[in-house]
Amino acid sequence: MSKEELQSTNEELMTVNEELQNRLSHLGTPNDDLQNMLHTASAAFVIVSTELCIRCFSAEAARLLNLVPRVEFLRLPPTETEGAGDGGTKS
C-alpha cells in the first residue's frame, strides 16, 4: 500500500472509532440505569431477549425463581497442543 492509501485507511478507521465511542457513550447511561434498577429494586424483574433467553434479572427474581447468574467466557485461541488447524474444537 502506498503512503496515501495508508493515511486514507487510517483516517477512515479513526472516524469509525469515533462513531463507536459516541455510540458507547450514548448506551452507557441507559445501561447503568438498568443495572442500578436491577440491583436496588425489591421487585422481581427478568429481562429476556427476542429469542426469549434470559438476559438479566434482579436479586428478588433470582430468589423467587432459583435463578443462578452465569458467566460467559470468551473463546480463547487454540493452544499449540490443540492444533491451530482444527480451530480448537474437539469432536
C-alpha positions as protocol buffer text, in pm:
chain_id: "A"
residue {
  index: 1
  type: MET
  ca { x: 0 y: 0 z: 0 }
}
residue {
  index: 2
  type: SER
  ca { x: 115 y: 350 z: -73 }
}
residue {
  index: 3
  type: LYS
  ca { x: 154 y: 613 z: 197 }
}
residue {
  index: 4
  type: GLU
  ca { x: -160 y: 792 z: 76 }
}
residue {
  index: 5
  type: GLU
  ca { x: -366 y: 473 z: 92 }
}
residue {
  index: 6
  type: LEU
  ca { x: -244 y: 404 z: 443 }
}
residue {
  index: 7
  type: GLN
  ca { x: -327 y: 760 z: 552 }
}
residue {
  index: 8
  type: SER
  ca { x: -675 y: 731 z: 400 }
}
residue {
  index: 9
  type: THR
  ca { x: -736 y: 396 z: 568 }
}
residue {
  index: 10
  type: ASN
  ca { x: -613 y: 536 z: 899 }
}
residue {
  index: 11
  type: GLU
  ca { x: -850 y: 834 z: 871 }
}
residue {
  index: 12
  type: GLU
  ca { x: -1142 y: 601 z: 798 }
}
residue {
  index: 13
  type: LEU
  ca { x: -1054 y: 385 z: 1098 }
}
residue {
  index: 14
  type: MET
  ca { x: -1028 y: 692 z: 1320 }
}
residue {
  index: 15
  type: THR
  ca { x: -1374 y: 806 z: 1202 }
}
residue {
  index: 16
  type: VAL
  ca { x: -1527 y: 464 z: 1266 }
}
residue {
  index: 17
  type: ASN
  ca { x: -1360 y: 450 z: 1608 }
}
residue {
  index: 18
  type: GLU
  ca { x: -1500 y: 793 z: 1697 }
}
residue {
  index: 19
  type: GLU
  ca { x: -1851 y: 687 z: 1588 }
}
residue {
  index: 20
  type: LEU
  ca { x: -1827 y: 371 z: 1801 }
}
residue {
  index: 21
  type: GLN
  ca { x: -1709 y: 572 z: 2101 }
}
residue {
  index: 22
  type: ASN
  ca { x: -2009 y: 805 z: 2059 }
}
residue {
  index: 23
  type: ARG
  ca { x: -2248 y: 509 z: 2043 }
}
residue {
  index: 24
  type: LEU
  ca { x: -2093 y: 355 z: 2352 }
}
residue {
  index: 25
  type: SER
  ca { x: -2128 y: 678 z: 2547 }
}
residue {
  index: 26
  type: HIS
  ca { x: -2496 y: 703 z: 2446 }
}
residue {
  index: 27
  type: LEU
  ca { x: -2563 y: 344 z: 2552 }
}
residue {
  index: 28
  type: GLY
  ca { x: -2370 y: 372 z: 2878 }
}
residue {
  index: 29
  type: THR
  ca { x: -2625 y: 580 z: 3069 }
}
residue {
  index: 30
  type: PRO
  ca { x: -2933 y: 365 z: 2995 }
}
residue {
  index: 31
  type: ASN
  ca { x: -2733 y: 51 z: 3071 }
}
residue {
  index: 32
  type: ASP
  ca { x: -2613 y: 197 z: 3402 }
}
residue {
  index: 33
  type: ASP
  ca { x: -2970 y: 296 z: 3489 }
}
residue {
  index: 34
  type: LEU
  ca { x: -3093 y: -56 z: 3413 }
}
residue {
  index: 35
  type: GLN
  ca { x: -2819 y: -215 z: 3623 }
}
residue {
  index: 36
  type: ASN
  ca { x: -2895 y: 21 z: 3913 }
}
residue {
  index: 37
  type: MET
  ca { x: -3265 y: -66 z: 3891 }
}
residue {
  index: 38
  type: LEU
  ca { x: -3194 y: -440 z: 3890 }
}
residue {
  index: 39
  type: HIS
  ca { x: -2959 y: -412 z: 4190 }
}
residue {
  index: 40
  type: THR
  ca { x: -3178 y: -187 z: 4404 }
}
residue {
  index: 41
  type: ALA
  ca { x: -3535 y: -290 z: 4319 }
}
residue {
  index: 42
  type: SER
  ca { x: -3722 y: -504 z: 4566 }
}
residue {
  index: 43
  type: ALA
  ca { x: -3945 y: -635 z: 4285 }
}
residue {
  index: 44
  type: ALA
  ca { x: -3867 y: -938 z: 4070 }
}
residue {
  index: 45
  type: PHE
  ca { x: -3750 y: -843 z: 3721 }
}
residue {
  index: 46
  type: VAL
  ca { x: -3650 y: -1085 z: 3446 }
}
residue {
  index: 47
  type: ILE
  ca { x: -3541 y: -935 z: 3114 }
}
residue {
  index: 48
  type: VAL
  ca { x: -3543 y: -1165 z: 2812 }
}
residue {
  index: 49
  type: SER
  ca { x: -3413 y: -1132 z: 2457 }
}
residue {
  index: 50
  type: THR
  ca { x: -3629 y: -1153 z: 2146 }
}
residue {
  index: 51
  type: GLU
  ca { x: -3541 y: -1525 z: 2144 }
}
residue {
  index: 52
  type: LEU
  ca { x: -3682 y: -1548 z: 2500 }
}
residue {
  index: 53
  type: CYS
  ca { x: -3341 y: -1615 z: 2655 }
}
residue {
  index: 54
  type: ILE
  ca { x: -3287 y: -1459 z: 2997 }
}
residue {
  index: 55
  type: ARG
  ca { x: -3053 y: -1162 z: 2964 }
}
residue {
  index: 56
  type: CYS
  ca { x: -3057 y: -1035 z: 3322 }
}
residue {
  index: 57
  type: PHE
  ca { x: -3264 y: -1047 z: 3637 }
}
residue {
  index: 58
  type: SER
  ca { x: -3300 y: -883 z: 3976 }
}
residue {
  index: 59
  type: ALA
  ca { x: -3192 y: -1036 z: 4305 }
}
residue {
  index: 60
  type: GLU
  ca { x: -3557 y: -1086 z: 4400 }
}
residue {
  index: 61
  type: ALA
  ca { x: -3622 y: -1276 z: 4075 }
}
residue {
  index: 62
  type: ALA
  ca { x: -3319 y: -1493 z: 4146 }
}
residue {
  index: 63
  type: ARG
  ca { x: -3454 y: -1570 z: 4494 }
}
residue {
  index: 64
  type: LEU
  ca { x: -3810 y: -1645 z: 4381 }
}
residue {
  index: 65
  type: LEU
  ca { x: -3723 y: -1843 z: 4068 }
}
residue {
  index: 66
  type: ASN
  ca { x: -3396 y: -2003 z: 4186 }
}
residue {
  index: 67
  type: LEU
  ca { x: -3200 y: -1833 z: 3906 }
}
residue {
  index: 68
  type: VAL
  ca { x: -2822 y: -1854 z: 3913 }
}
residue {
  index: 69
  type: PRO
  ca { x: -2602 y: -1598 z: 3734 }
}
residue {
  index: 70
  type: ARG
  ca { x: -2394 y: -1747 z: 3454 }
}
residue {
  index: 71
  type: VAL
  ca { x: -2057 y: -1614 z: 3348 }
}
residue {
  index: 72
  type: GLU
  ca { x: -1987 y: -1643 z: 2978 }
}
residue {
  index: 73
  type: PHE
  ca { x: -1626 y: -1677 z: 2874 }
}
residue {
  index: 74
  type: LEU
  ca { x: -1470 y: -1556 z: 2554 }
}
residue {
  index: 75
  type: ARG
  ca { x: -1340 y: -1829 z: 2329 }
}
residue {
  index: 76
  type: LEU
  ca { x: -963 y: -1838 z: 2352 }
}
residue {
  index: 77
  type: PRO
  ca { x: -741 y: -1913 z: 2053 }
}
residue {
  index: 78
  type: PRO
  ca { x: -629 y: -2277 z: 2032 }
}
residue {
  index: 79
  type: THR
  ca { x: -318 y: -2377 z: 2220 }
}
residue {
  index: 80
  type: GLU
  ca { x: -29 y: -2546 z: 2047 }
}
residue {
  index: 81
  type: THR
  ca { x: -141 y: -2886 z: 2179 }
}
residue {
  index: 82
  type: GLU
  ca { x: -493 y: -2841 z: 2038 }
}
residue {
  index: 83
  type: GLY
  ca { x: -355 y: -2760 z: 1695 }
}
residue {
  index: 84
  type: ALA
  ca { x: -416 y: -2440 z: 1505 }
}
residue {
  index: 85
  type: GLY
  ca { x: -560 y: -2619 z: 1202 }
}
residue {
  index: 86
  type: ASP
  ca { x: -874 y: -2753 z: 1372 }
}
residue {
  index: 87
  type: GLY
  ca { x: -989 y: -2419 z: 1515 }
}
residue {
  index: 88
  type: GLY
  ca { x: -953 y: -2550 z: 1868 }
}
residue {
  index: 89
  type: THR
  ca { x: -1271 y: -2758 z: 1853 }
}
residue {
  index: 90
  type: LYS
  ca { x: -1291 y: -3106 z: 1989 }
}
residue {
  index: 91
  type: SER
  ca { x: -1513 y: -3371 z: 1829 }
}
